[in-house]
Every structure is written in structure tokens, then in C-alpha cells.
């Protein structure tokens, strides 16, 4: 993660790809295959993902990136007059440049606690719409977007997901989960949610590759076969269909061989744990507590500027005129020596 004397902890997709993926791409480089994800490698990857999710009938599609996947899936699920509920801090609410609104759907923001929405607030949003005598003039809540981990690096518990899913299904509202960093959630000791749990509780979700060891790519999973008819064509309409689909397929085939996807996040979690402990020992303040690979620290602006000369971190937000929140992110590729060098840079504030 270092380049010269500077350390890079700004994000979890700053490296290329896991060596096993690169090796497999080289091994298959001169193999001729059909395009658009209809090749044998992609089909093998789909079958491996179905098995990992305990969803033998699932439809699986490979897309180029997270924003494209969210835009495609949300547009495919919603009707023209509907919007998508999401935490006010959710990725589609904050960091996708209005991609959902650009596609013609409003993001209906919900209150959040540590980046998470509650079953009660989801129910209240739906109830408020239908109790409004003028609801025909209002955007209808048509689905729910959540992520695991959340934008704040926090985790939904299995009980929380069950309650939220229950509210959605009672009201005929599809639930969609963004799994851009799902490998890090699955590797976290505090996590009690499995891939089969997600497949059972969600109507659609995606398994992140870009931030979890792949060169690029996400695997969109629809547990119930045929739930989203013509999704292939919708992906094409959005410009998100890969002609050389086998490149994504090979990557996910590799990630779901020998449990690599379930193991790849452990390095990030362990590295983040060491950094978090060092921050605590040196008296740093956390903006909020996270168990996964993202760490958010509250710094004086001068302190942030001084530390940023040695370490590239991610800017998160200014809390007032003199303080800012910066993010430190680890990944599958974080090197132990870079962790030690970062810790050495953390002078007592």
C-alpha cells in the first residue's frame, strides 16, 4: 500500500487484484469463448455462487462496478412512479452523484443510527405514504436499499435484518442489499450474517468484487429465478453489459474457489484491528465505532493536514470549523509493514 515514503490508506480498492485472479486470467488469456457472460467460466462462477448462497435457482449477473449495479438493479425493481428508501447516509444517497435520480427514481431518505435503518422507520415511511390522503401526488416507496457493511463500516445483525425483511415482506416491498464490501463483513468476528441468510432475506443483492480482491466487477444475485425478467436487456440499456463478460466471470470463479472470498477479508480485518488498537493507545478520538475495515477518526484540521503529509487517508466530513473526520481503510492487500509504518506515524494528538 505504500509508494515511496508515502502510505496509502484512503480506500480499499487501491491495489490491482489477488494474485490467484491474475494467474487464472493469464492461464485463460488465449482461450476463445462467447461474450456477454454466456461463457463457461461465467456459468461456473454462477454455480459456485449459487452453492455458496444456498440458492440453487438464483439468477446471477456480472456487472462492471457498484454504481452501475445499484443503478441497474434499482431501475429494474422499481416502477416509474416509485422511489427507493435508504439511510440518509447510504451510498446511493451520498456518494453516487445522483445516479439513482438520474435514472428517474427518487431516493427517499430514512433516519440512521450508526449508518443503519431500523424496521420501525421503514414501516413508518410506508405507513406515512398510505395514510396521506394526497399520496397520489407523492413518490411511492417501492423498495428498500441497505448495505452490509454500511457506509459507516457498521454491521446489521441477523436479528435486525430479519425484522427489516419482515416489514418489507408484510408490505410487498422488495429489499435490496449492496455488498460492495461484503467480504469484509463476512470476515468480521462480530458478524453473524451469512450469505445464505442474505439470500433468504433479500429479494436481490450483490457480492462485491471491486473492493474485495477483483480487478473490477460485482455479482448481482436474484435468489428467486425469474423475479426480474429481461434483466440482461436492462443491463445492456444501462451500458453496464460487459462484451468480454468472461473476464468478470473468471474473477468470481476464482473468488469462489477454495473459499477465497470468505478468507480474503481477514487480512483487512486483522490490519484494521491493529490500527484501531494503536489509535486508542495514542489517545485518538473515533467519530464512530466500526468493527470492519474502515476506521473513522476525529482530528483537528491542523493535525489532519500534518498526518496527511505522511499518510493518504480518505476525507469524510468537517464536523465544525476546526475538526474533520478522516477515514483509514484497510484491504485484502494491506501489508503488515505498512501497518507498522502507519502506527509509527501516529504521534500522540
C-alpha positions as CSV (number, residue, x, y, z in Angstrom):
1,X,0.0,0.0,0.0
2,X,3.0,2.3,0.1
3,X,4.6,4.2,-2.8
4,X,8.0,5.6,-1.8
5,X,7.8,7.2,1.6
6,X,4.0,7.8,1.5
7,X,1.5,5.4,2.8
8,X,-1.9,4.9,1.2
9,X,-4.9,4.0,3.4
10,X,-7.5,6.1,1.7
11,X,-9.6,3.3,0.3
12,X,-9.9,-0.5,-0.1
13,X,-9.6,-0.6,-3.9
14,X,-6.2,1.0,-4.5
15,X,-4.4,-2.2,-5.5
16,X,-4.9,-4.4,-8.5
17,X,-6.2,-7.9,-7.9
18,X,-5.5,-11.0,-5.8
19,X,-2.5,-13.0,-7.4
20,X,-4.7,-16.1,-7.9
21,X,-7.1,-14.0,-10.1
22,X,-4.2,-12.6,-12.2
23,X,-2.8,-16.2,-12.6
24,X,-6.2,-17.5,-13.7
25,X,-6.6,-14.6,-16.2
26,X,-3.2,-15.4,-17.6
27,X,-4.0,-19.1,-17.8
28,X,-7.2,-18.5,-19.8
29,X,-6.0,-15.5,-21.7
30,X,-5.8,-17.2,-25.2
31,X,-9.0,-19.2,-24.7
32,X,-11.7,-18.3,-27.1
33,X,-15.2,-18.0,-25.6
34,X,-18.6,-16.5,-26.3
35,X,-19.3,-13.0,-24.9
36,X,-21.7,-11.2,-22.6
37,X,-21.3,-13.6,-19.7
38,X,-22.6,-16.6,-21.6
39,X,-19.2,-18.4,-21.4
40,X,-18.3,-21.5,-19.5
41,X,-16.2,-19.5,-16.9
42,X,-19.2,-17.3,-16.0
43,X,-21.5,-20.2,-15.8
44,X,-19.1,-22.0,-13.4
45,X,-18.9,-18.8,-11.3
46,X,-22.7,-18.6,-11.2
47,X,-23.0,-22.2,-10.0
48,X,-20.3,-21.6,-7.3
49,X,-22.2,-18.5,-6.1
50,X,-25.5,-20.3,-6.1
51,X,-23.9,-23.1,-3.9
52,X,-22.3,-20.5,-1.5
53,X,-25.7,-18.8,-1.1
54,X,-27.7,-22.0,-0.8
55,X,-29.8,-20.6,-3.6
56,X,-29.7,-23.2,-6.4
57,X,-32.3,-21.4,-8.6
58,X,-30.7,-17.9,-8.3
59,X,-30.1,-15.7,-11.3
60,X,-26.6,-14.3,-11.2
61,X,-25.3,-11.4,-13.4
62,X,-21.8,-9.9,-13.5
63,X,-21.6,-6.1,-13.8
64,X,-18.6,-3.7,-14.1
65,X,-18.9,-1.7,-10.8
66,X,-21.0,-0.8,-7.8
67,X,-22.7,2.3,-9.0
68,X,-23.7,0.6,-12.3
69,X,-25.0,-2.4,-10.3
70,X,-27.1,-0.2,-8.0
71,X,-28.5,1.9,-10.8
72,X,-29.4,-1.2,-12.9
73,X,-30.9,-3.2,-10.0
74,X,-32.9,-0.3,-8.6
75,X,-34.3,0.7,-12.0
76,X,-35.2,-2.9,-12.7
77,X,-37.1,-3.4,-9.4
78,X,-39.0,-0.1,-9.3
79,X,-41.9,1.1,-11.3
80,X,-41.7,4.6,-12.8
81,X,-43.7,6.2,-10.0
82,X,-41.8,4.7,-7.2
83,X,-38.7,5.6,-5.2
84,X,-36.2,3.7,-3.1
85,X,-35.9,4.0,0.7
86,X,-32.3,4.3,2.0
87,X,-30.5,5.6,5.0
88,X,-29.7,9.3,4.7
89,X,-26.0,8.2,4.9
90,X,-26.5,5.4,2.4
91,X,-24.1,5.1,-0.6
92,X,-26.9,5.9,-3.1
93,X,-27.8,8.9,-1.1
94,X,-24.4,10.4,-0.8
95,X,-21.6,9.0,-3.0
96,X,-23.1,8.1,-6.4
97,X,-23.5,11.6,-7.8
98,X,-27.3,11.3,-8.1
99,X,-27.1,8.2,-10.3
100,X,-30.5,6.9,-9.0
101,X,-32.2,10.2,-9.6
102,X,-30.6,10.4,-13.0
103,X,-32.3,7.1,-13.8
104,X,-35.7,8.6,-12.9
105,X,-36.2,7.5,-9.3
106,X,-36.1,9.5,-6.1
107,X,-34.1,8.3,-3.1
108,X,-36.4,8.5,-0.1
109,X,-34.0,9.0,2.9
110,X,-34.6,7.5,6.3
111,X,-33.1,8.3,9.7
112,X,-30.0,6.3,10.5
113,X,-28.2,5.2,13.6
114,X,-24.6,4.2,13.1
115,X,-25.4,4.0,9.3
116,X,-28.3,1.6,9.8
117,X,-32.0,2.0,9.2
118,X,-34.5,0.4,11.6
119,X,-37.5,-1.8,10.9
120,X,-39.6,0.8,12.7
121,X,-38.5,3.6,10.4
122,X,-39.1,1.6,7.3
123,X,-42.6,0.7,8.5
124,X,-43.2,4.4,9.3
125,X,-42.2,5.6,5.9
126,X,-44.5,3.1,4.2
127,X,-47.4,3.9,6.6
128,X,-47.0,7.6,6.2
129,X,-47.3,7.3,2.4
130,X,-50.5,5.3,2.6
131,X,-52.1,7.5,5.3
132,X,-51.5,10.6,3.3
133,X,-54.8,11.5,1.5
134,X,-52.7,13.1,-1.2
135,X,-50.3,10.2,-1.7
136,X,-51.1,10.1,-5.4
137,X,-49.1,13.3,-5.6
138,X,-46.1,11.8,-3.7
139,X,-43.4,9.4,-4.7
140,X,-44.3,5.9,-3.6
141,X,-41.8,3.9,-1.5
142,X,-41.2,0.9,-3.8
143,X,-38.2,-0.8,-2.4
144,X,-35.6,-0.6,0.4
145,X,-31.8,-0.3,-0.1
146,X,-29.4,-1.3,2.6
147,X,-25.7,-2.2,2.6
148,X,-23.6,-4.7,4.6
149,X,-21.3,-3.3,5.9
150,X,-22.9,0.1,6.0
151,X,-21.3,3.3,4.7
152,X,-20.0,3.8,8.2
153,X,-18.4,0.4,8.3
154,X,-21.0,-0.9,10.8
155,X,-22.9,-4.2,10.5
156,X,-26.5,-5.3,10.6
157,X,-27.1,-8.2,12.9
158,X,-29.1,-11.2,11.7
159,X,-31.9,-10.2,14.0
160,X,-32.0,-6.6,12.6
161,X,-32.1,-8.0,9.1
162,X,-34.9,-10.4,9.9
163,X,-37.0,-7.6,11.4
164,X,-36.4,-5.3,8.4
165,X,-37.1,-8.1,5.9
166,X,-40.3,-8.9,7.8
167,X,-41.6,-5.4,7.5
168,X,-40.7,-5.3,3.8
169,X,-42.4,-8.6,3.0
170,X,-45.5,-7.7,5.0
171,X,-45.9,-4.6,2.8
172,X,-44.8,-6.1,-0.5
173,X,-41.6,-4.0,-0.6
174,X,-38.5,-5.7,-2.1
175,X,-35.3,-5.5,-0.1
176,X,-32.0,-5.0,-1.9
177,X,-28.6,-5.2,-0.3
178,X,-25.4,-3.5,-1.5
179,X,-22.5,-5.8,-0.8
180,X,-19.6,-3.8,-2.2
181,X,-17.5,-4.7,0.9
182,X,-19.3,-7.9,1.7
183,X,-16.1,-9.9,2.1
184,X,-15.1,-7.7,5.0
185,X,-18.4,-8.1,6.7
186,X,-18.3,-11.9,6.3
187,X,-14.7,-12.0,7.7
188,X,-15.5,-9.9,10.8
189,X,-15.7,-11.7,14.1
190,X,-18.7,-9.6,15.2
191,X,-20.7,-10.6,12.1
192,X,-23.5,-13.2,12.5
193,X,-25.0,-12.9,9.0
194,X,-24.1,-15.5,6.3
195,X,-24.5,-15.4,2.5
196,X,-27.4,-17.9,2.8
197,X,-29.1,-15.6,5.3
198,X,-28.8,-12.7,2.9
199,X,-30.2,-14.8,0.0
200,X,-33.1,-15.9,2.2
201,X,-34.0,-12.4,3.5
202,X,-33.3,-10.2,0.4
203,X,-35.1,-10.1,-3.0
204,X,-31.8,-9.1,-4.6
205,X,-28.2,-8.2,-3.6
206,X,-24.8,-8.0,-4.9
207,X,-21.5,-9.6,-4.0
208,X,-18.7,-7.0,-4.2
209,X,-15.6,-7.8,-6.2
210,X,-14.0,-4.4,-6.9
211,X,-13.2,-3.7,-3.3
212,X,-12.7,-7.3,-2.4
213,X,-9.8,-8.6,-4.5
214,X,-11.0,-8.4,-8.1
215,X,-9.7,-6.1,-10.7
216,X,-13.3,-4.9,-11.1
217,X,-16.8,-6.4,-11.1
218,X,-19.8,-7.2,-8.9
219,X,-22.0,-10.2,-8.9
220,X,-25.7,-9.4,-8.8
221,X,-27.8,-12.2,-7.2
222,X,-31.5,-12.6,-7.5
223,X,-32.4,-15.6,-5.3
224,X,-35.8,-16.3,-6.9
225,X,-35.4,-17.3,-10.6
226,X,-37.2,-15.1,-12.9
227,X,-38.0,-12.4,-10.3
228,X,-36.5,-9.7,-12.6
229,X,-37.4,-10.8,-16.2
230,X,-35.3,-9.3,-19.0
231,X,-32.6,-8.1,-16.6
232,X,-30.0,-8.9,-19.3
233,X,-31.6,-6.4,-21.6
234,X,-31.9,-3.8,-18.8
235,X,-28.2,-4.2,-18.0
236,X,-27.5,-3.6,-21.7
237,X,-29.7,-0.5,-21.8
238,X,-27.7,0.9,-18.9
239,X,-24.4,0.4,-20.7
240,X,-23.3,-2.0,-18.0
241,X,-23.1,-5.2,-20.0
242,X,-19.5,-6.5,-20.5
243,X,-18.8,-7.8,-24.0
244,X,-15.9,-9.7,-22.6
245,X,-18.0,-11.0,-19.8
246,X,-15.7,-13.9,-19.2
247,X,-13.2,-11.6,-17.5
248,X,-15.6,-10.9,-14.7
249,X,-16.7,-14.5,-14.7
250,X,-13.2,-15.8,-14.3
251,X,-12.6,-13.5,-11.4
252,X,-15.7,-14.6,-9.5
253,X,-15.0,-18.2,-10.3
254,X,-11.6,-17.8,-8.7
255,X,-13.0,-15.9,-5.7
256,X,-15.5,-18.7,-5.0
257,X,-12.9,-21.5,-5.4
258,X,-11.5,-22.9,-2.1
259,X,-13.5,-20.3,-0.1
260,X,-11.1,-17.5,-1.2
261,X,-13.9,-14.9,-1.0
262,X,-14.6,-15.8,2.6
263,X,-10.9,-15.7,3.5
264,X,-9.8,-12.7,1.6
265,X,-11.3,-10.2,4.0
266,X,-9.5,-11.5,7.1
267,X,-6.3,-9.6,6.4
268,X,-8.2,-6.3,6.2
269,X,-10.0,-7.0,9.5
270,X,-6.8,-8.0,11.3
271,X,-4.9,-5.0,10.0
272,X,-7.7,-2.6,11.0
273,X,-7.8,-4.2,14.4
274,X,-4.1,-3.4,15.0
275,X,-4.5,0.2,13.7
276,X,-7.6,0.7,15.9
277,X,-5.8,-0.5,19.0
278,X,-2.8,1.8,18.3
279,X,-5.2,4.7,17.8
280,X,-6.8,4.0,21.2
281,X,-3.5,3.7,22.9
282,X,-2.3,7.0,21.5
283,X,-5.4,8.9,22.6
284,X,-7.1,9.4,19.2
285,X,-10.9,10.0,19.1
286,X,-13.2,8.0,16.9
287,X,-16.0,9.7,15.1
288,X,-18.0,6.4,15.5
289,X,-17.1,2.9,16.3
290,X,-16.8,0.3,13.5
291,X,-15.8,-3.4,13.6
292,X,-14.9,-3.8,9.9
293,X,-12.1,-2.5,7.7
294,X,-13.0,1.2,7.8
295,X,-11.8,3.4,10.7
296,X,-13.1,7.0,11.2
297,X,-11.1,9.3,13.4
298,X,-11.9,12.8,14.5
299,X,-8.9,15.2,14.1
300,X,-8.1,18.8,14.4
301,X,-7.7,20.2,10.9
302,X,-4.1,21.1,11.5
303,X,-3.5,17.6,12.9
304,X,-5.2,16.1,9.8
305,X,-3.0,18.1,7.5
306,X,0.2,17.1,9.3
307,X,-0.7,13.4,9.3
308,X,-1.8,13.6,5.6
309,X,1.7,14.5,4.6
310,X,2.8,11.0,5.6
311,X,-0.4,9.0,5.1
312,X,-3.1,9.4,2.4
313,X,-6.4,9.0,4.2
314,X,-10.0,9.5,2.9
315,X,-11.7,12.8,3.8
316,X,-15.1,12.1,5.3
317,X,-16.6,15.3,6.6
318,X,-16.0,18.5,8.5
319,X,-17.7,18.5,11.9
320,X,-17.0,22.2,12.7
321,X,-14.6,24.9,11.7
322,X,-11.7,23.2,13.4
323,X,-12.3,19.5,13.2
324,X,-12.6,17.0,10.5
325,X,-13.3,13.2,10.1
326,X,-10.8,11.2,8.2
327,X,-11.1,7.6,7.1
328,X,-8.5,4.9,7.3
329,X,-9.3,1.9,5.2
330,X,-7.5,-1.5,5.0
331,X,-7.9,-4.1,2.4
332,X,-7.2,-7.7,1.4
333,X,-3.8,-6.4,0.2
334,X,-2.7,-4.4,3.2
335,X,0.9,-5.2,4.1
336,X,2.0,-5.8,7.7
337,X,5.0,-3.5,7.3
338,X,2.7,-0.7,6.1
339,X,0.5,-1.1,9.2
340,X,3.6,-0.8,11.4
341,X,4.8,2.3,9.5
342,X,1.3,3.8,9.9
343,X,1.4,3.2,13.6
344,X,4.8,4.8,13.8
345,X,3.3,7.9,12.2
346,X,0.5,8.2,14.8
347,X,2.1,10.7,17.2
348,X,0.0,11.3,20.2
349,X,-2.5,14.1,19.4
